[in-house]
């Protein structure tokens, strides 16, 4: 049963995540935090943070890790399979068909039309994480860290992994 | 249909060597692809077209265009597909495994450490400090998607679609999957109509 749930939780984001890895983050969150309640928002934010700091595709990393925590190695394999296999099999199986239609305006428009939906999902997730942070560490500390990480990420163009590492160190020191 | 051309040197060598090269090529791209899918595409191109000559530039371009029209993470699709093209099902599985498993193991190690010591107060504060940073990362991603929507659809239509999906998903609590499926159906309906006429 758990394997079936894991499969569904990552199959749906895998098949609807138009716009690559980041597009499937809010869809995964919807399943993992909202629907199945395997993780809290705090735990999910750790997964996103560490996932963002490590190389490789984020959607598969999330699937592999959450599958492992919920149902061991087999769970990990099931979740990764669900997030990768459907679109890969489509790609291998429909190569000829897709090449025929790849210049059709509809196919080209698909990502365009779905992008606003993903933007909404990401937007609400942002708000949820900000609220979670205010409840967890207070508004002042939250604002300070948000401002600092925004400057480091966007203005200094520091690598996300370093920003996360700095936040961890800073949090550890202020928590002592 | 694509010619199975770029495999010329794949047939000239023992299979064992080919498998090892596939593993090496995608291990490198997987471990160096910081920042997710799109950042690893130039790395894959370097390995597949320039270094090993498994594919021509045109074939690689076609593969990329195709992968872009399908949902899901781009790096894994490309790795699996190219592995399949040059060495069948085993090639596909090897390319997938080496591009995904190492980073997943790292995830499990790092997050496992956090979970083990999560009852210590300063560790709690340490993990809690990650939440606002992730919120900022998500905010930046949100803005990327909003900006891109505005650029491709025009701001009026983009804002309209954003507002509409906001009402549907958050207001009416409709599952996002259903909203996206409806979008797909709306987009493809003219194509289906055209095919019926033809």
HADDOCK unambig.tbl for C-alpha pairs under 7 A between the chains (distance, minus, plus):
assign (segid A and resid 14 and name CA) (segid B and resid 71 and name CA) 6.49 0.50 0.50
assign (segid A and resid 14 and name CA) (segid B and resid 72 and name CA) 4.63 0.50 0.50
assign (segid A and resid 15 and name CA) (segid B and resid 71 and name CA) 5.43 0.50 0.50
assign (segid A and resid 15 and name CA) (segid B and resid 72 and name CA) 6.02 0.50 0.50
assign (segid A and resid 16 and name CA) (segid B and resid 71 and name CA) 5.74 0.50 0.50
assign (segid A and resid 16 and name CA) (segid B and resid 177 and name CA) 6.80 0.50 0.50
assign (segid A and resid 16 and name CA) (segid B and resid 180 and name CA) 6.84 0.50 0.50
assign (segid A and resid 17 and name CA) (segid B and resid 71 and name CA) 5.10 0.50 0.50
assign (segid A and resid 17 and name CA) (segid B and resid 72 and name CA) 5.09 0.50 0.50
assign (segid A and resid 18 and name CA) (segid B and resid 70 and name CA) 7.00 0.50 0.50
assign (segid A and resid 18 and name CA) (segid B and resid 71 and name CA) 4.47 0.50 0.50
assign (segid A and resid 18 and name CA) (segid B and resid 72 and name CA) 6.35 0.50 0.50
assign (segid A and resid 19 and name CA) (segid B and resid 71 and name CA) 6.90 0.50 0.50
assign (segid A and resid 20 and name CA) (segid B and resid 71 and name CA) 6.60 0.50 0.50
assign (segid A and resid 20 and name CA) (segid B and resid 72 and name CA) 5.30 0.50 0.50
assign (segid A and resid 20 and name CA) (segid B and resid 73 and name CA) 4.60 0.50 0.50
assign (segid A and resid 20 and name CA) (segid B and resid 74 and name CA) 5.73 0.50 0.50
assign (segid A and resid 21 and name CA) (segid B and resid 36 and name CA) 6.98 0.50 0.50
assign (segid A and resid 21 and name CA) (segid B and resid 37 and name CA) 6.71 0.50 0.50
assign (segid A and resid 21 and name CA) (segid B and resid 72 and name CA) 6.28 0.50 0.50
assign (segid A and resid 21 and name CA) (segid B and resid 73 and name CA) 4.57 0.50 0.50
assign (segid A and resid 42 and name CA) (segid B and resid 131 and name CA) 6.83 0.50 0.50
assign (segid A and resid 45 and name CA) (segid B and resid 131 and name CA) 5.74 0.50 0.50
assign (segid A and resid 45 and name CA) (segid B and resid 134 and name CA) 6.46 0.50 0.50
assign (segid A and resid 46 and name CA) (segid B and resid 127 and name CA) 6.85 0.50 0.50
assign (segid A and resid 46 and name CA) (segid B and resid 130 and name CA) 6.74 0.50 0.50
assign (segid A and resid 49 and name CA) (segid B and resid 130 and name CA) 6.76 0.50 0.50
assign (segid A and resid 49 and name CA) (segid B and resid 134 and name CA) 6.02 0.50 0.50
assign (segid A and resid 50 and name CA) (segid B and resid 107 and name CA) 6.77 0.50 0.50
assign (segid A and resid 51 and name CA) (segid B and resid 107 and name CA) 6.80 0.50 0.50
assign (segid A and resid 52 and name CA) (segid B and resid 35 and name CA) 6.76 0.50 0.50
assign (segid A and resid 54 and name CA) (segid B and resid 34 and name CA) 6.57 0.50 0.50
assign (segid A and resid 54 and name CA) (segid B and resid 103 and name CA) 6.72 0.50 0.50
assign (segid A and resid 55 and name CA) (segid B and resid 30 and name CA) 6.55 0.50 0.50
assign (segid A and resid 55 and name CA) (segid B and resid 31 and name CA) 5.38 0.50 0.50
assign (segid A and resid 55 and name CA) (segid B and resid 32 and name CA) 6.02 0.50 0.50
assign (segid A and resid 55 and name CA) (segid B and resid 33 and name CA) 5.08 0.50 0.50
assign (segid A and resid 55 and name CA) (segid B and resid 34 and name CA) 4.17 0.50 0.50
assign (segid A and resid 55 and name CA) (segid B and resid 35 and name CA) 6.58 0.50 0.50
assign (segid A and resid 55 and name CA) (segid B and resid 36 and name CA) 6.70 0.50 0.50
assign (segid A and resid 55 and name CA) (segid B and resid 103 and name CA) 6.63 0.50 0.50
assign (segid A and resid 56 and name CA) (segid B and resid 30 and name CA) 5.02 0.50 0.50
assign (segid A and resid 56 and name CA) (segid B and resid 31 and name CA) 6.28 0.50 0.50
assign (segid A and resid 56 and name CA) (segid B and resid 33 and name CA) 5.24 0.50 0.50
assign (segid A and resid 56 and name CA) (segid B and resid 34 and name CA) 6.16 0.50 0.50
assign (segid A and resid 56 and name CA) (segid B and resid 36 and name CA) 5.37 0.50 0.50
assign (segid A and resid 56 and name CA) (segid B and resid 37 and name CA) 6.82 0.50 0.50
assign (segid A and resid 56 and name CA) (segid B and resid 100 and name CA) 6.88 0.50 0.50
assign (segid A and resid 56 and name CA) (segid B and resid 103 and name CA) 6.64 0.50 0.50
assign (segid A and resid 57 and name CA) (segid B and resid 36 and name CA) 4.54 0.50 0.50
assign (segid A and resid 57 and name CA) (segid B and resid 37 and name CA) 5.24 0.50 0.50
assign (segid A and resid 57 and name CA) (segid B and resid 73 and name CA) 6.44 0.50 0.50
assign (segid A and resid 57 and name CA) (segid B and resid 75 and name CA) 6.32 0.50 0.50
assign (segid A and resid 58 and name CA) (segid B and resid 36 and name CA) 5.92 0.50 0.50
assign (segid A and resid 59 and name CA) (segid B and resid 73 and name CA) 6.42 0.50 0.50
assign (segid A and resid 60 and name CA) (segid B and resid 100 and name CA) 6.94 0.50 0.50
assign (segid A and resid 61 and name CA) (segid B and resid 103 and name CA) 6.78 0.50 0.50
assign (segid A and resid 61 and name CA) (segid B and resid 104 and name CA) 5.18 0.50 0.50
assign (segid A and resid 64 and name CA) (segid B and resid 104 and name CA) 5.78 0.50 0.50
assign (segid A and resid 65 and name CA) (segid B and resid 104 and name CA) 6.15 0.50 0.50
assign (segid A and resid 65 and name CA) (segid B and resid 107 and name CA) 6.45 0.50 0.50
assign (segid A and resid 65 and name CA) (segid B and resid 108 and name CA) 5.85 0.50 0.50
assign (segid A and resid 84 and name CA) (segid B and resid 76 and name CA) 6.67 0.50 0.50
assign (segid A and resid 84 and name CA) (segid B and resid 77 and name CA) 6.96 0.50 0.50
assign (segid A and resid 87 and name CA) (segid B and resid 70 and name CA) 6.39 0.50 0.50
assign (segid A and resid 87 and name CA) (segid B and resid 71 and name CA) 6.37 0.50 0.50
assign (segid A and resid 87 and name CA) (segid B and resid 72 and name CA) 6.57 0.50 0.50
assign (segid A and resid 88 and name CA) (segid B and resid 77 and name CA) 5.19 0.50 0.50
assign (segid A and resid 88 and name CA) (segid B and resid 80 and name CA) 6.81 0.50 0.50
assign (segid A and resid 88 and name CA) (segid B and resid 81 and name CA) 6.76 0.50 0.50
assign (segid A and resid 92 and name CA) (segid B and resid 81 and name CA) 6.36 0.50 0.50
assign (segid A and resid 96 and name CA) (segid B and resid 1 and name CA) 5.04 0.50 0.50
assign (segid A and resid 98 and name CA) (segid B and resid 66 and name CA) 6.89 0.50 0.50
assign (segid A and resid 102 and name CA) (segid B and resid 66 and name CA) 6.91 0.50 0.50
assign (segid A and resid 106 and name CA) (segid B and resid 187 and name CA) 5.84 0.50 0.50
assign (segid A and resid 106 and name CA) (segid B and resid 188 and name CA) 5.98 0.50 0.50
assign (segid A and resid 106 and name CA) (segid B and resid 191 and name CA) 6.87 0.50 0.50
assign (segid A and resid 107 and name CA) (segid B and resid 69 and name CA) 6.67 0.50 0.50
assign (segid A and resid 110 and name CA) (segid B and resid 184 and name CA) 6.66 0.50 0.50
assign (segid A and resid 110 and name CA) (segid B and resid 187 and name CA) 6.49 0.50 0.50
assign (segid A and resid 112 and name CA) (segid B and resid 149 and name CA) 6.57 0.50 0.50
assign (segid A and resid 112 and name CA) (segid B and resid 152 and name CA) 6.60 0.50 0.50
assign (segid A and resid 113 and name CA) (segid B and resid 183 and name CA) 6.90 0.50 0.50
assign (segid A and resid 114 and name CA) (segid B and resid 180 and name CA) 6.43 0.50 0.50
assign (segid A and resid 114 and name CA) (segid B and resid 183 and name CA) 6.68 0.50 0.50
assign (segid A and resid 115 and name CA) (segid B and resid 145 and name CA) 6.19 0.50 0.50
assign (segid A and resid 115 and name CA) (segid B and resid 149 and name CA) 6.07 0.50 0.50
assign (segid A and resid 116 and name CA) (segid B and resid 145 and name CA) 6.88 0.50 0.50
assign (segid A and resid 116 and name CA) (segid B and resid 146 and name CA) 6.48 0.50 0.50
assign (segid A and resid 116 and name CA) (segid B and resid 149 and name CA) 5.98 0.50 0.50
assign (segid A and resid 116 and name CA) (segid B and resid 158 and name CA) 6.54 0.50 0.50
assign (segid A and resid 116 and name CA) (segid B and resid 161 and name CA) 6.15 0.50 0.50
assign (segid A and resid 116 and name CA) (segid B and resid 162 and name CA) 5.04 0.50 0.50
assign (segid A and resid 117 and name CA) (segid B and resid 162 and name CA) 6.24 0.50 0.50
assign (segid A and resid 117 and name CA) (segid B and resid 165 and name CA) 5.69 0.50 0.50
assign (segid A and resid 119 and name CA) (segid B and resid 142 and name CA) 5.16 0.50 0.50
assign (segid A and resid 119 and name CA) (segid B and resid 145 and name CA) 5.20 0.50 0.50
assign (segid A and resid 119 and name CA) (segid B and resid 146 and name CA) 5.74 0.50 0.50
assign (segid A and resid 120 and name CA) (segid B and resid 162 and name CA) 6.16 0.50 0.50
assign (segid A and resid 120 and name CA) (segid B and resid 165 and name CA) 6.88 0.50 0.50
assign (segid A and resid 120 and name CA) (segid B and resid 166 and name CA) 5.85 0.50 0.50
assign (segid A and resid 122 and name CA) (segid B and resid 138 and name CA) 6.38 0.50 0.50
assign (segid A and resid 122 and name CA) (segid B and resid 142 and name CA) 5.32 0.50 0.50
assign (segid A and resid 123 and name CA) (segid B and resid 139 and name CA) 6.63 0.50 0.50
assign (segid A and resid 123 and name CA) (segid B and resid 142 and name CA) 5.52 0.50 0.50
assign (segid A and resid 126 and name CA) (segid B and resid 135 and name CA) 5.03 0.50 0.50
assign (segid A and resid 126 and name CA) (segid B and resid 138 and name CA) 5.49 0.50 0.50
assign (segid A and resid 126 and name CA) (segid B and resid 139 and name CA) 5.64 0.50 0.50
assign (segid A and resid 129 and name CA) (segid B and resid 131 and name CA) 6.37 0.50 0.50
assign (segid A and resid 129 and name CA) (segid B and resid 132 and name CA) 6.85 0.50 0.50
assign (segid A and resid 129 and name CA) (segid B and resid 135 and name CA) 5.33 0.50 0.50
assign (segid A and resid 130 and name CA) (segid B and resid 132 and name CA) 6.02 0.50 0.50
assign (segid A and resid 130 and name CA) (segid B and resid 135 and name CA) 5.77 0.50 0.50
assign (segid A and resid 133 and name CA) (segid B and resid 131 and name CA) 5.75 0.50 0.50
assign (segid A and resid 133 and name CA) (segid B and resid 132 and name CA) 5.76 0.50 0.50
assign (segid A and resid 136 and name CA) (segid B and resid 128 and name CA) 6.61 0.50 0.50
assign (segid A and resid 137 and name CA) (segid B and resid 128 and name CA) 6.82 0.50 0.50
assign (segid A and resid 142 and name CA) (segid B and resid 132 and name CA) 5.87 0.50 0.50
assign (segid A and resid 145 and name CA) (segid B and resid 132 and name CA) 6.29 0.50 0.50
assign (segid A and resid 145 and name CA) (segid B and resid 133 and name CA) 6.66 0.50 0.50
assign (segid A and resid 146 and name CA) (segid B and resid 132 and name CA) 5.48 0.50 0.50
assign (segid A and resid 146 and name CA) (segid B and resid 133 and name CA) 5.81 0.50 0.50
assign (segid A and resid 146 and name CA) (segid B and resid 136 and name CA) 6.06 0.50 0.50
assign (segid A and resid 149 and name CA) (segid B and resid 133 and name CA) 5.89 0.50 0.50
assign (segid A and resid 150 and name CA) (segid B and resid 136 and name CA) 6.24 0.50 0.50
assign (segid A and resid 164 and name CA) (segid B and resid 130 and name CA) 6.54 0.50 0.50
assign (segid A and resid 167 and name CA) (segid B and resid 129 and name CA) 5.95 0.50 0.50
assign (segid A and resid 167 and name CA) (segid B and resid 130 and name CA) 6.01 0.50 0.50
assign (segid A and resid 168 and name CA) (segid B and resid 126 and name CA) 5.02 0.50 0.50
assign (segid A and resid 168 and name CA) (segid B and resid 127 and name CA) 6.62 0.50 0.50
assign (segid A and resid 168 and name CA) (segid B and resid 129 and name CA) 6.43 0.50 0.50
assign (segid A and resid 168 and name CA) (segid B and resid 130 and name CA) 6.51 0.50 0.50
assign (segid A and resid 169 and name CA) (segid B and resid 126 and name CA) 6.99 0.50 0.50
assign (segid A and resid 171 and name CA) (segid B and resid 125 and name CA) 5.47 0.50 0.50
assign (segid A and resid 171 and name CA) (segid B and resid 126 and name CA) 4.04 0.50 0.50
assign (segid A and resid 171 and name CA) (segid B and resid 129 and name CA) 5.28 0.50 0.50
assign (segid A and resid 172 and name CA) (segid B and resid 122 and name CA) 5.24 0.50 0.50
assign (segid A and resid 172 and name CA) (segid B and resid 123 and name CA) 6.14 0.50 0.50
assign (segid A and resid 172 and name CA) (segid B and resid 125 and name CA) 6.22 0.50 0.50
assign (segid A and resid 172 and name CA) (segid B and resid 126 and name CA) 4.54 0.50 0.50
assign (segid A and resid 175 and name CA) (segid B and resid 121 and name CA) 6.75 0.50 0.50
assign (segid A and resid 175 and name CA) (segid B and resid 122 and name CA) 4.29 0.50 0.50
assign (segid A and resid 175 and name CA) (segid B and resid 125 and name CA) 5.25 0.50 0.50
assign (segid A and resid 175 and name CA) (segid B and resid 126 and name CA) 6.90 0.50 0.50
assign (segid A and resid 176 and name CA) (segid B and resid 122 and name CA) 5.23 0.50 0.50
